[in-house]
Amino acid sequence: MENVHHSEDLEVFTKSLLAAAHLVAAGYELLRVVAPRSAADSPRFGFSPAARPAIERFYACRDEVIAKLPADSPLRNQFPAARLRGAR
Protein backbone atom coordinates (compact mmCIF):
# COMPACT_ATOMS: atom_id res chain seq x y z
CA MET A 1 0.00 0.00 0.00
CA GLU A 2 1.21 3.44 -0.82
CA ASN A 3 3.07 5.03 2.07
CA VAL A 4 1.42 2.76 4.62
CA HIS A 5 3.48 1.06 7.28
CA HIS A 6 2.23 -1.44 9.83
CA SER A 7 2.86 -4.58 11.80
CA GLU A 8 0.41 -6.66 13.81
CA ASP A 9 0.85 -4.75 17.08
CA LEU A 10 2.19 -1.36 16.02
CA GLU A 11 0.52 1.77 14.80
CA VAL A 12 -0.56 2.07 11.18
CA PHE A 13 1.09 5.01 9.41
CA THR A 14 0.26 6.76 6.19
CA LYS A 15 1.84 9.72 4.43
CA SER A 16 -1.39 10.37 2.54
CA LEU A 17 -3.43 13.26 3.92
CA LEU A 18 -6.50 11.92 2.10
CA ALA A 19 -6.09 8.44 3.59
CA ALA A 20 -5.63 9.97 7.05
CA ALA A 21 -8.79 12.06 6.60
CA HIS A 22 -10.66 8.93 5.49
CA LEU A 23 -9.62 7.13 8.67
CA VAL A 24 -10.68 10.05 10.85
CA ALA A 25 -14.05 10.20 9.03
CA ALA A 26 -14.42 6.45 9.62
CA GLY A 27 -14.05 7.05 13.35
CA TYR A 28 -10.39 6.20 13.94
CA GLU A 29 -8.44 8.51 16.21
CA LEU A 30 -5.33 10.16 14.82
CA LEU A 31 -2.78 9.18 17.48
CA ARG A 32 0.14 11.23 16.28
CA VAL A 33 1.77 13.07 13.43
CA VAL A 34 5.45 12.33 12.85
CA ALA A 35 7.37 15.26 11.42
CA PRO A 36 9.09 14.72 8.08
CA ARG A 37 12.79 13.90 8.12
CA SER A 38 13.49 16.50 5.47
CA ALA A 39 11.75 19.41 3.79
CA ALA A 40 11.18 17.22 0.72
CA ASP A 41 9.40 14.51 2.73
CA SER A 42 5.84 14.34 4.06
CA PRO A 43 4.61 13.94 7.62
CA ARG A 44 3.36 10.49 8.68
CA PHE A 45 -0.04 10.12 10.31
CA GLY A 46 -0.27 7.37 12.95
CA PHE A 47 -3.39 5.35 13.84
CA SER A 48 -4.06 2.30 16.01
CA PRO A 49 -3.61 -1.17 14.48
CA ALA A 50 -7.41 -1.43 14.39
CA ALA A 51 -7.37 1.02 11.46
CA ARG A 52 -5.47 -1.43 9.23
CA PRO A 53 -8.53 -3.01 7.53
CA ALA A 54 -10.01 0.44 6.82
CA ILE A 55 -6.85 1.80 5.21
CA GLU A 56 -6.33 -1.38 3.20
CA ARG A 57 -9.91 -1.04 1.95
CA PHE A 58 -9.35 2.65 1.15
CA TYR A 59 -6.37 1.84 -1.07
CA ALA A 60 -8.12 -1.13 -2.69
CA CYS A 61 -11.05 1.12 -3.62
CA ARG A 62 -8.70 3.83 -4.85
CA ASP A 63 -6.90 1.31 -7.05
CA GLU A 64 -10.25 0.05 -8.38
CA VAL A 65 -11.23 3.58 -9.40
CA ILE A 66 -7.82 4.21 -11.01
CA ALA A 67 -8.14 0.96 -12.98
CA LYS A 68 -11.35 2.28 -14.55
CA LEU A 69 -9.62 5.38 -15.91
CA PRO A 70 -8.72 5.40 -19.59
CA ALA A 71 -5.27 3.93 -20.23
CA ASP A 72 -3.96 7.29 -21.45
CA SER A 73 -5.31 9.27 -18.49
CA PRO A 74 -2.60 11.36 -16.81
CA LEU A 75 -4.26 10.59 -13.46
CA ARG A 76 -3.08 6.98 -13.69
CA ASN A 77 0.52 8.09 -13.17
CA GLN A 78 -0.22 10.46 -10.29
CA PHE A 79 -0.98 7.65 -7.84
CA PRO A 80 1.72 5.03 -7.35
CA ALA A 81 0.76 1.47 -6.51
CA ALA A 82 0.05 1.03 -2.82
CA ARG A 83 2.57 -0.87 -0.69
CA LEU A 84 2.45 -2.25 2.82
CA ARG A 85 5.40 -2.90 5.06
CA GLY A 86 6.14 -3.16 8.77
CA ALA A 87 6.28 -0.03 10.91
CA ARG A 88 9.65 1.51 11.62
Long-range contacts (C-beta under 8 A, 24 or more apart in sequence): 1-55, 1-56, 1-59, 1-82, 1-83, 1-84, 2-59, 2-79, 2-80, 2-81, 2-82, 2-83, 3-42, 3-44, 3-83, 4-55, 4-56, 4-59, 4-82, 4-83, 4-84, 4-85, 5-44, 5-84, 5-85, 5-86, 5-87, 5-88, 6-49, 6-52, 6-84, 6-85, 6-86, 6-87, 7-86, 7-87, 8-49, 9-49, 10-49, 10-86, 10-87, 11-46, 11-47, 11-48, 11-49, 11-87, 12-46, 12-47, 12-48, 12-49, 12-51, 12-52, 12-55, 12-87, 13-44, 13-45, 13-46, 13-47, 13-87, 14-44, 14-45, 14-47, 14-55, 15-42, 15-43, 15-44, 15-45, 16-45, 17-45, 19-45, 19-55, 19-58, 19-59, 20-45, 20-47, 22-54, 22-55, 22-58, 23-47, 23-51, 23-54, 23-55, 23-58, 26-51, 26-54, 28-54, 56-84
